[in-house]
C-alpha cells in the first residue's frame, strides 16, 4: 500500500538532490537524505516549506521520495 505524508523541509542539498524532512505531527520522525524528485526546482527547496513524501512501502522509511513542495 502506498502512503503519502506531509512533512517539513529541514535541510536541502542541491548537489545530491536530497533533503532532510520532519514528518508533520511527529517531533521524533526525521528522515535524513531523502531523494527529491528532479521535477522540483532547486530554488523551490526552501527550509521550512511543506513537502509531500511518498512511501511506496510504508514499513520501510528508507524507501521514500519527496514529490511536492509548497509554502
C-alpha positions, 0 to 999 in steps of 0.5 A: 500500500502506498502512503503519502505524508506531509512533512517539513523541509529541514535541510536541502542539498542541491548537489545530491538532490536530497533533503532532510524532512520532519514528518508533520505531527511527529517531533521524533520522525526525521528522515535524513537524505531523502531523494527529491524528485528532479521535477522540483526546482532547486530554488523551490527547496526552501527550509521550512516549506511543506513537502509531500513524501511518498512511501511506496512501502510504508514499513520501510522509511528508507524507501521514500521520495519527496514529490511536492513542495509548497509554502 
